[in-house]
Amino acid sequence: MPNITLSISERLKTEMERYSSIKWSSAVRNIIEQKIEDFEEAERIARKSRLSWNAWKLVSTKISKNAAKHAEALLNEGNR
């Protein structure tokens, strides 16, 4: 399996260390997978849509907010 490297702030590293029981690699992998699924769904919708650019931006914002909720759930899932 390929690896990636992320740069994070010292503050974030410290916070992650506070929650050392979380499998961070798994949590981040789940978040990336979910984000890709969200973008793929948005692309499917966009191809079928006749939305204006402004309407599309509004939909995109709502998708991003939902993706953040999914990310939080996936992080919690990584604690199991």
Secondary structure as UniProt FT lines:
FT   HELIX           10..18
FT   TURN            19..21
FT   HELIX           24..48
FT   HELIX           53..77
FT   TURN            78..79
//
